[in-house]
């Protein structure tokens, strides 16, 4: 694998439509921001002939900077697809954002791919978030490899980075994470740093020299062979340990020479099965060079070692009614089942959907059924509708290269699906099917917004609906209690991008306002009140008097109304009017303007007039009575309390528990989980965790996750309640 390369780069500007799933490889790049993922994509595109020189994209005489593509990707922080061709194989490279706020795009990339390349910087190491994604891939058995970048940094060390990766990713079997090549360094410069100019293949013992700008093969000098012997023996033993041929180990221990082709074949099978994880090195091409260091080896690994879509289990699908359906594995002739993994808006062609086809073949002008994905709780519409497919294309930067079809196992950009959203299923209109969507991270950072002007107010609703259609990790809430429009995001960068998209794509300017939690009020003690509404002004008057008692009830009781009038003091037809007035006033609040809850209101007595009493008069009297009762007792301000669970590495448990306590939280207990992690359970006032998504990420260096769920409302401490009242008064 990769020790012998027979490259036939694809022609720039030509879109390759795969005709069989065996000729497709789908690989997703994973790594933190700054690890060099997009630069690596550029180097692979150069080596594969998709661009004609470093930093440029050329198609039909139109030249644009590839750097501009990278900058656009950083601005849009979205999943991006770059299709390449290598040795007759179509390679769909999915570049994912490296920021934690855009983990939804990362999950979409994992869903669309069949293997993952983990990109790590030799100068930065492996962060906790990358380890967590590795574990996610391990849980589903996704094949993985590791690419070490930034070897040009003075302090970079490939060998040390390989050791760190083995510790971080190897788990109980660090010998499953081993390098296939060792870097060859040239003469040291004035700073003492020796640049990497080539690679030595450990299995073939071949030297690949990139110093001239083109990969040149030669046997290594005899004095180099002892330097690679230890690494070569470790690699051979690692391959044999994962081999399905149990006789190999006996032959190797017995001193029998093993055929290199046999070892490479076993290596490729182990990689495809997701049990062996090779480490490679890569660096961008030098100015004027035609190949980046390690890019040929990487493309060989992808095309020969990574699995085809045929090796992926068929997705679980049901009919729209929920009945299970069995699918053949990646059958281009089977029923159509495709999934929208990304939705974006183009100012010229409208909505564009990036689609992975799992079964059947998708063609332009087909009429397909779009099945909704069940995210109505996030402001996304559930729908089942037929739509006509527009043009199919293979995106590359700003260009869209037309495709004639898209078979099972391949990806394509689809135009004019106006109703389809990320996570939706596309299927035949006469056989509608539904795929279960991938797990979406729950947005936990609230951002309250309001239109900047009247003109923006008219466009806000449509802009927000389009925004959440593109991003299933964003939740739109119209809070009926606080009367705020709230966008729930994954972090500050996610929120900033949402505001920028509203402004630039949809022409909507909004203002961010302080987010309010849904506070409530209740009576601290029993109280009584009298409501008197008597008016006479020449014509028909108004007359209603009622007397009530109010007593507090247990949490969650709401507002209970009891009629204990005797002797007809309040005529029967007006008792519902009193209740209506009481409930209307309770909804408005009696002290700080928050809804009144958990009280029993008992109507004891009253008076009526045979002519001037009316429904409206007794509604007003009921409201007045409740306000008077509130004025004669203490009113507690109730705040919502959330059940919070935090999954955090053992190293950060103490810091997390201390932080929760500082937020007036009550830690209920801890539970040890797999992977040296602890689940911390606590109850925390919601007003204290508005920014917890941001603070927890900083506290745990991006390694912790949390969930929250409403538990109940409970009395707020007096000093906190007083501060809230002062803020309301200032507002």
C-alpha positions in Angstrom: 0.0 0.0 0.0 1.6 3.2 -1.1 5.2 1.8 -1.3 4.6 1.5 -5.1 2.5 4.2 -6.6 1.2 4.2 -10.2 -0.6 7.5 -10.3 -2.8 8.6 -13.1 -4.1 12.0 -12.0 -7.5 13.0 -13.1 -7.9 16.0 -15.5 -8.7 19.3 -13.9 -12.2 20.5 -14.5 -13.7 17.1 -15.3 -16.4 15.7 -13.0 -16.2 11.9 -12.5 -19.5 10.1 -12.2 -18.9 6.8 -10.6 -20.5 3.8 -12.3 -20.0 1.2 -9.5 -19.7 1.5 -5.7 -16.4 -0.3 -5.8 -14.9 2.7 -7.6 -15.8 5.1 -4.8 -14.1 6.0 -1.5 -15.7 8.4 1.0 -13.3 9.8 3.6 -13.8 12.5 6.2 -11.0 14.6 7.6 -11.2 15.1 11.4 -9.0 17.4 13.5 -9.0 20.6 15.5 -8.7 24.0 13.9 -5.2 24.7 12.8 -4.2 21.1 12.4 -3.9 21.6 8.6 -7.0 19.8 7.2 -7.8 22.2 4.4 -4.2 22.6 3.5 -4.0 18.8 3.2 -7.1 18.8 0.9 -5.3 21.3 -1.3 -2.2 19.1 -1.4 -4.2 16.0 -2.3 -6.1 18.0 -5.0 -2.8 19.1 -6.5 -1.3 15.6 -6.5 -4.5 14.1 -8.0 -4.5 16.7 -10.8 -7.7 18.4 -9.7 -5.8 21.6 -9.6 -2.8 22.4 -11.8 -0.6 24.2 -9.2 -0.5 24.8 -5.5 -3.0 27.4 -4.4 -4.9 27.6 -7.6 -8.1 26.1 -9.0 -8.5 26.2 -12.8 -11.6 25.2 -14.7 -12.4 26.2 -18.3 -10.0 29.2 -18.1 -11.5 30.6 -14.9 -8.8 30.9 -12.2 -9.6 31.5 -8.6 -7.4 31.2 -5.5 -7.7 28.0 -3.6 -6.8 30.0 -0.6 -10.1 31.8 -1.2 -11.8 28.5 -0.9 -10.1 27.8 2.4 -11.0 31.3 3.7 -14.6 30.8 2.6 -14.8 27.5 4.4 -13.4 29.1 7.5 -16.0 31.8 7.3 -18.9 29.5 6.6 -17.5 26.8 8.9 -19.4 24.2 7.1 -18.8 20.7 5.9 -17.3 20.8 2.4 -16.8 18.2 -0.3 -13.8 18.0 -2.7 -14.1 15.1 -5.2 -10.8 13.7 -6.6 -9.8 10.9 -8.9 -6.9 8.6 -8.3 -6.1 5.4 -10.3 -9.6 5.3 -11.6 -11.1 5.6 -8.1 -13.4 8.5 -7.2 -12.3 9.9 -3.8 -14.9 12.1 -2.0 -12.9 14.1 0.6 -15.1 15.6 3.2 -13.4 18.5 5.0 -15.0 19.2 8.4 -14.7 22.3 10.6 -12.3 22.1 13.5 -14.2 24.3 15.9 -16.2 22.6 18.6 -19.2 24.8 17.9 -19.7 23.1 14.6 -19.7 19.5 15.7 -23.0 19.0 13.9 -21.1 19.5 10.6 -18.5 17.0 11.8 -21.2 14.4 12.6 -22.7 14.9 9.2 -19.3 14.2 7.6 -19.0 11.0 9.7 -22.4 9.9 8.5 -21.6 10.5 4.8 -18.1 8.9 5.0 -17.0 5.3 5.2 -13.6 6.0 6.7 -11.9 8.8 8.6 -8.5 10.5 8.4 -7.5 12.1 11.7 -5.2 15.1 11.1 -2.9 16.0 14.0 -0.3 18.6 14.1 3.2 17.5 15.1 3.7 20.7 17.0 0.4 20.7 18.9 -0.4 17.1 19.8 -3.8 15.4 20.3 -6.5 17.4 22.1 -9.4 15.9 24.1 -12.1 16.7 21.6 -10.2 14.7 18.9 -9.9 11.7 21.3 -13.7 11.8 21.8 -14.4 11.7 18.1 -12.0 8.8 17.8 -14.0 6.9 20.3 -17.2 7.7 18.4 -15.7 6.2 15.3 -14.5 3.2 17.3 -18.0 2.6 18.6 -19.3 2.1 15.1 -16.2 0.4 13.8 -15.3 3.1 11.3 -11.8 2.5 9.7 -9.3 5.2 10.6 -5.8 6.4 9.8 -3.7 9.3 11.2 -2.0 12.0 9.2 0.8 14.0 11.0 1.2 17.5 9.6 3.3 20.6 10.3 6.5 18.7 10.2 8.2 21.9 9.1 7.8 23.4 12.6 11.2 23.5 14.3 9.9 21.6 17.4 8.0 19.1 15.4 8.8 15.4 15.8 7.1 12.7 13.8 8.4 9.9 16.0 7.3 11.6 19.2 3.9 12.4 17.6 3.5 8.7 16.6 4.1 7.7 20.2 1.5 10.2 21.5 -1.0 9.0 18.9 -0.5 5.3 20.0 -1.2 6.3 23.6 -4.2 8.5 22.7 -5.8 6.2 20.2 -4.4 2.8 20.8 -6.3 2.0 24.0 -5.5 -1.5 25.0 -3.6 -2.2 21.8 -1.0 0.6 21.1 0.7 -1.6 18.5 -2.4 -1.2 16.3 -1.2 2.4 15.8 2.0 2.3 13.9 3.8 4.3 11.1 4.0 3.0 7.5 6.8 5.4 6.7 9.5 7.3 8.5 10.4 10.9 7.5 13.7 11.5 5.7 15.3 14.8 6.8 17.7 16.9 4.7 20.6 18.9 5.9 20.0 21.1 9.0 19.5 24.8 8.4 21.0 27.8 10.3 18.4 27.3 13.1 19.5 23.7 13.5 16.2 22.3 12.1 16.5 19.6 9.4 13.5 19.8 7.0 11.7 16.7 5.9 12.5 16.0 2.2 11.2 12.4 1.8 9.9 9.2 3.3 11.2 5.7 3.8 8.7 2.9 3.2 9.1 0.5 6.1 7.7 -2.6 4.3 9.4 -2.2 0.9 12.4 -0.4 2.3 12.1 2.1 -0.5 13.1 5.8 -0.3 10.6 8.3 -1.7 12.4 11.6 -2.3 10.3 14.7 -2.7 13.2 17.2 -2.7 12.9 17.8 -6.5 9.2 18.5 -6.3 8.3 15.1 -7.8 8.2 11.9 -5.9 11.3 9.8 -6.9 11.9 6.2 -5.8 15.2 4.7 -4.9 16.6 2.1 -2.5 17.9 3.6 0.7 21.6 3.8 1.5 22.8 0.7 3.4 23.7 2.8 6.4 20.0 3.8 6.7 18.6 0.3 6.9 19.7 -0.4 10.6 17.9 2.9 11.5 14.5 1.6 10.3 14.9 -2.0 11.3 13.3 -1.6 14.7 10.3 0.3 13.3 10.0 -2.2 10.4 9.9 -5.1 12.8 7.3 -3.5 15.0 5.1 -2.8 11.9 5.4 -6.3 10.6 4.5 -7.7 14.1 1.6 -5.4 14.3 0.3 -6.5 10.9 0.7 -10.1 11.7 -1.1 -9.7 15.0 -4.2 -8.4 13.2 -3.9 -10.9 10.3 -6.6 -13.5 9.5 -3.8 -15.9 8.6 -2.8 -17.5 11.9 0.3 -19.2 10.3 2.0 -15.9 9.6 3.2 -15.4 13.2 4.7 -18.9 13.4 6.5 -18.4 10.1 7.8 -15.0 11.2 9.0 -16.2 14.6 10.7 -19.2 12.8 12.7 -16.8 10.8 11.0 -17.4 7.5 11.1 -14.3 5.2 7.6 -12.9 4.5 6.6 -11.7 1.1 6.0 -7.9 1.1 2.9 -8.3 -1.0 1.4 -10.6 1.6 2.1 -8.1 4.3 0.6 -5.3 2.3 -2.5 -7.3 1.5 -3.0 -8.1 5.2 -2.4 -4.5 6.2 -5.0 -3.3 3.7 -7.6 -5.8 5.1 -6.8 -4.8 8.7 -7.2 -1.1 7.9 -10.5 -1.8 6.0 -11.8 -3.8 9.0 -11.1 -0.9 11.4 -8.6 -2.9 13.6 -5.3 -1.4 12.4 -4.6 2.4 12.2 -1.6 3.4 10.2 0.2 6.7 10.8 1.4 8.8 7.8 3.2 12.1 7.4 2.1 14.9 5.0 3.3 18.3 4.1 2.1 20.8 1.4 4.0 21.1 -1.9 6.8 23.6 -2.2 6.3 26.5 -4.6 6.5 25.1 -8.1 6.3 21.5 -7.0 3.7 19.1 -8.4 3.3 16.9 -5.3 3.1 17.5 -1.6 5.1 15.2 0.6 3.2 12.1 1.6 0.2 12.8 -0.6 0.8 9.9 -3.0 1.2 7.6 -0.1 -2.0 8.9 1.4 -4.1 8.6 -1.8 -2.8 5.0 -2.1 -3.9 4.3 1.4 -7.4 5.7 0.7 -7.9 3.9 -2.5 -6.4 0.6 -1.5 -6.8 0.3 2.3 -10.1 2.1 3.0 -13.3 0.3 2.4 -15.6 0.7 -0.5 -19.3 1.7 0.2 -20.1 -2.0 -0.5 -18.5 -2.9 2.8 -20.8 -0.6 4.8 -23.8 -2.0 6.4 -27.1 -1.0 4.7 -28.8 1.7 6.7 -31.9 1.0 8.8 -34.9 2.3 7.0 -38.6 2.2 7.6 -41.7 3.2 5.6 -43.1 6.6 6.4 -45.6 4.7 8.6 -42.8 3.1 10.6 -42.6 -0.4 9.2 -39.1 -1.8 8.9 -37.7 -2.4 5.4 -34.7 -4.5 4.4 -32.2 -3.1 1.9 -29.4 -4.8 0.0 -26.0 -3.4 0.7 -25.3 -0.4 -1.5 -27.2 -1.6 -4.5 -27.4 1.0 -7.4 -30.4 -0.9 -8.8 -32.3 -1.0 -5.5 -34.9 1.3 -4.2 -33.7 4.9 -3.9 -32.6 5.9 -0.4 -30.5 9.0 0.0 -29.9 11.4 2.8 -29.3 15.2 2.9 -26.1 15.6 4.9 -25.8 19.4 4.4 -28.0 22.2 3.2 -26.8 25.6 2.0 -28.1 28.6 0.2 -26.5 29.9 -3.0 -27.4 33.5 -4.0 -27.6 32.4 -7.7 -29.1 28.9 -7.6 -31.0 28.9 -4.3 -30.9 26.0 -1.9 -28.3 23.3 -2.6 -28.4 20.0 -0.8 -25.3 17.7 -0.4 -26.7 14.2 -0.6 -25.2 10.8 0.1 -26.9 8.0 -1.8 -27.1 4.7 0.1 -29.3 2.7 -2.3 -30.5 3.2 -5.9 -29.4 5.8 -8.3 -30.3 9.5 -8.3 -30.7 11.3 -11.6 -31.5 14.9 -12.6 -35.2 15.7 -13.1 -36.3 12.7 -11.0 -39.3 13.3 -8.8 -38.4 12.1 -5.3 -40.2 11.9 -2.0 -38.7 14.0 0.8 -39.4 12.7 4.3 -39.1 14.9 7.4 -36.6 14.1 10.1 -38.6 14.6 13.3 -36.9 17.8 14.7 -40.0 19.8 15.2 -38.9 20.5 18.7 -36.0 22.5 17.2 -38.2 24.7 14.9 -37.7 22.4 11.9 -40.8 21.4 9.9 -41.9 17.8 9.7 -42.9 17.1 6.2 -43.6 14.4 3.6 -43.7 16.0 0.1 -42.7 15.2 -3.5 -40.1 17.3 -5.1 -38.4 17.4 -8.5 -34.6 17.0 -8.4 -32.7 19.8 -10.2 -29.2 19.5 -11.6 -26.6 17.1 -10.0 -23.1 18.4 -9.6 -19.8 17.7 -7.9 -18.8 20.8 -5.9 -15.2 22.0 -6.0 -14.7 25.4 -4.4 -17.1 27.8 -5.9 -17.5 25.7 -9.0 -20.3 23.1 -9.6 -19.2 20.4 -12.1 -22.3 18.7 -13.7 -22.9 15.0 -13.0 -25.1 12.8 -15.1 -26.1 10.6 -12.2 -25.2 9.6 -8.6 -25.2 5.9 -7.7 -25.4 4.2 -4.4 -22.2 5.0 -2.4 -21.5 8.3 -4.1 -22.2 11.9 -3.1 -23.5 14.8 -5.1 -24.9 18.3 -4.7 -28.5 18.6 -5.7 -30.2 21.9 -6.7 -33.8 23.1 -6.3 -34.9 20.9 -3.4 -36.7 23.7 -1.8 -38.3 21.7 1.0 -35.5 19.3 1.9 -33.5 20.0 5.1 -30.4 18.5 6.6 -31.2 15.0 7.8 -34.1 14.4 5.5 -34.5 11.2 3.4 -34.9 11.2 -0.3 -36.7 8.1 -1.8 -38.9 7.1 -4.7 -42.2 8.9 -4.8 -44.1 5.6 -5.2 -42.1 3.9 -2.4 -41.4 6.6 0.3 -38.9 5.5 2.9 -37.3 7.1 6.0 -33.8 6.8 7.5 -33.3 7.5 11.1 -31.2 10.7 11.4 -27.8 10.7 13.0 -27.4 11.9 16.5 -27.5 15.7 16.6 -25.8 17.6 19.5 -28.3 19.5 21.6 -27.8 23.3 21.3 -27.5 24.6 24.9 -26.4 28.3 24.5 -29.4 30.6 24.2 -29.3 33.8 22.2 -32.3 36.1 22.4 -32.8 38.4 19.4 -35.2 41.0 18.0 -35.5 42.7 14.7 -33.4 45.9 14.4 -36.1 47.8 12.5 -39.6 47.4 11.1 -38.2 46.4 7.8 -36.1 43.6 9.5 -39.2 42.5 11.4 -41.0 41.8 8.2 -38.2 39.5 7.0 -37.2 37.9 10.3 -39.5 35.0 10.3 -38.5 33.8 6.8 -34.9 34.3 7.5 -35.0 32.3 10.7 -36.9 29.5 9.0 -34.2 29.2 6.3 -31.4 29.4 8.8 -32.7 26.5 10.9 -33.4 24.5 7.7 -29.7 24.6 6.9 -28.5 23.8 10.4 -30.2 21.0 12.5 -28.0 21.8 15.4 -29.7 25.1 15.8 -33.1 25.3 17.7 -35.6 28.1 17.2 -37.8 29.0 20.2 -40.7 31.4 20.4 -40.9 31.6 24.2 -44.5 32.3 25.2 -43.6 33.2 28.8 -40.9 35.7 28.1 -42.1 36.7 24.6 -38.6 36.4 23.3 -37.3 34.9 20.1 -34.5 32.6 21.1 -31.9 30.9 18.9 -30.3 28.0 20.8 -26.7 27.5 19.5 -23.7 25.2 20.3 -21.4 28.1 21.3 -20.4 31.7 20.7 -18.9 31.1 17.3 -22.0 29.2 16.2 -24.1 32.2 17.3 -21.9 34.6 15.5 -22.1 32.7 12.3 -25.9 32.6 12.6 -26.1 36.4 13.0 -23.7 36.8 10.0 -25.8 34.5 7.8 -29.0 36.4 8.7 -27.4 39.6 7.8 -25.5 38.6 4.6 -27.7 35.9 3.1 -31.2 36.9 4.1 -30.8 40.7 4.6 -32.0 40.6 8.2 -30.4 42.8 10.8 -31.1 41.7 14.4 -30.1 42.9 17.9 -29.0 40.5 20.6 -30.8 41.2 23.9 -30.4 39.6 27.3 -31.9 36.2 27.5 -34.7 35.8 30.1 -35.6 32.7 32.0 -39.2 31.9 32.7 -39.6 33.1 36.3 -42.9 32.7 38.2 -44.5 34.0 41.4 -46.4 32.4 44.3 -47.8 33.3 47.7 -45.6 32.7 50.7 -48.5 32.6 53.1 -52.3 32.5 53.3 -54.0 35.8 52.5 -57.3 37.3 51.7 -58.5 40.0 49.3 -61.6 42.0 48.4 -62.4 43.1 44.9 -64.9 45.9 44.5 -65.8 47.2 41.0 -68.7 49.7 41.3 -69.2 52.4 38.8 -72.3 54.5 37.9 -72.1 57.0 35.1 -75.6 57.9 33.9 -76.4 54.9 31.9 -75.9 51.2 32.5 -73.5 50.8 35.6 -71.1 48.2 36.7 -71.4 46.4 40.0 -69.4 43.5 41.3 -67.9 42.6 44.7 -66.1 39.4 45.6 -64.1 38.2 48.5 -61.4 35.6 48.1 -58.8 33.6 50.2 -55.5 32.6 48.7 -53.3 29.8 50.0 -50.0 28.4 48.7 -50.0 24.9 47.2 -47.2 22.4 46.6 -44.9 22.9 43.6 -46.4 22.1 40.3 -50.0 22.6 41.4 -50.8 25.5 39.1 -53.8 27.7 39.9 -56.7 26.0 41.6 -60.1 27.9 41.9 -62.7 26.8 44.4 -66.2 28.1 44.8 -67.5 28.2 48.4 -70.1 30.9 48.1 -73.3 30.3 50.1 -76.7 31.8 49.8 -76.3 33.1 46.3 -74.2 36.1 47.3 -72.6 35.8 43.9 -75.1 34.6 41.3 -74.1 31.2 39.7 -73.8 32.7 36.3 -71.0 35.1 37.5 -68.8 32.6 39.3 -67.0 31.6 36.1 -66.5 35.3 35.5 -64.7 35.7 38.8 -62.5 32.6 38.0 -61.7 34.0 34.5 -60.7 37.4 36.1 -58.5 35.6 38.7 -56.8 33.4 36.1 -56.2 36.4 33.8 -54.5 38.3 36.6 -52.5 35.3 37.7 -51.2 35.0 34.1 -50.0 38.6 34.3 -48.5 38.3 37.8 -49.2 40.1 41.0 -45.8 41.5 42.0 -43.0 41.5 39.4 -45.0 40.7 36.3 -44.4 36.9 36.2 -47.1 34.3 36.1 -48.6 33.3 39.5 -48.6 29.6 40.2 -49.2 27.0 42.9 -52.0 28.7 44.7 -55.6 27.9 45.6 -58.0 30.7 45.2 -61.3 30.3 47.2 -64.3 32.5 46.4 -66.0 33.0 49.8 -68.5 35.9 49.4 -69.6 38.8 47.3 -72.4 41.0 46.2 -74.3 41.6 43.0 -76.8 44.1 41.5 -79.8 43.0 39.7 -79.2 45.4 36.8 -75.6 46.6 36.9 -73.8 43.3 37.5 -72.2 41.7 34.4 -69.6 39.2 33.3 -67.0 42.0 32.7 -67.7 43.6 36.1 -67.0 40.3 38.0 -63.9 39.5 35.9 -62.5 42.9 37.0 -63.5 42.3 40.6 -61.8 38.9 40.6 -58.6 40.5 39.3 -58.8 43.3 41.9 -59.3 40.8 44.7 -56.2 38.8 43.8 -54.1 41.9 43.6 -55.3 43.0 47.0 -54.5 39.6 48.5 -51.0 39.8 47.1 -50.5 43.1 48.7 -51.0 41.8 52.1 -48.5 38.9 52.1 -45.0 38.0 50.9 -44.7 36.9 47.3 -41.9 34.4 46.4 -40.2 34.7 43.1 -39.8 31.2 41.6 -36.9 30.2 39.3 -36.7 27.2 37.0 -34.2 24.5 38.2 -32.6 22.2 35.6 -31.4 18.6 36.0 -27.9 18.8 34.7 -25.7 15.8 33.8 -22.1 16.4 32.9 -19.9 13.7 31.3 -16.3 14.7 32.1 -12.9 13.2 32.2 -11.7 12.1 35.7 -9.0 14.8 35.7 -11.7 17.6 35.6 -14.3 16.1 38.0 -13.3 18.2 40.9 -13.2 21.4 38.9 -16.7 20.7 37.4 -18.2 20.0 40.8 -16.7 23.1 42.4 -18.0 25.2 39.5 -21.5 23.7 39.8 -21.6 24.5 43.5 -20.6 28.1 42.7 -23.6 28.3 40.5 -25.9 27.5 43.4 -26.1 24.0 42.2 -26.7 20.9 44.3 -24.5 17.9 43.2 -26.7 14.8 43.5 -24.0 12.2 42.9 -21.4 10.8 40.5 -21.2 7.7 38.4 -18.1 6.1 36.9 -18.3 5.4 33.2 -16.1 3.8 30.6 -13.0 5.6 29.2 -11.9 7.2 32.5 -14.9 9.5 32.6 -17.4 10.4 35.3 -21.0 11.4 35.0 -21.9 14.2 37.4 -25.6 14.7 38.3 -26.7 18.0 39.7 -29.6 20.4 40.0 -28.8 24.0 39.0 -31.0 27.1 38.7 -31.4 27.8 35.0 -30.5 31.5 35.5 -27.0 30.3 36.5 -26.3 28.2 33.4 -27.1 30.5 30.5 -23.5 30.4 29.3 -22.6 27.0 30.8 -22.0 25.6 27.3 -19.1 28.0 26.8 -17.8 27.9 30.4 -17.7 24.1 30.6 -15.8 23.9 27.3 -13.2 26.2 28.7 -13.1 24.5 32.1 -12.6 21.0 30.6 -10.5 21.9 27.6 -13.3 20.8 25.3 -13.6 17.3 26.7 -16.9 17.5 28.7 -20.5 17.3 27.5 -23.6 18.2 29.4 -27.3 17.8 29.1 -30.1 19.7 30.8 -33.8 19.2 31.4 -36.3 21.2 33.2 -37.0 19.8 36.7 -39.3 22.3 38.5 -39.6 25.9 39.8 -38.6 26.6 43.3 -38.2 29.8 45.5 -35.3 32.0 44.6 -33.1 33.2 47.4 -34.2 36.7 48.7 -31.0 38.4 47.7 -31.1 37.0 44.2 -34.8 37.8 43.8 -34.1 41.4 45.0 -31.4 41.8 42.4 -33.8 40.5 39.7 -36.4 43.0 40.7 -33.9 45.8 40.6 -32.8 44.8 37.1 -36.5 44.7 36.0 -37.0 48.2 37.5 -34.0 49.6 35.7 -35.2 48.1 32.5 
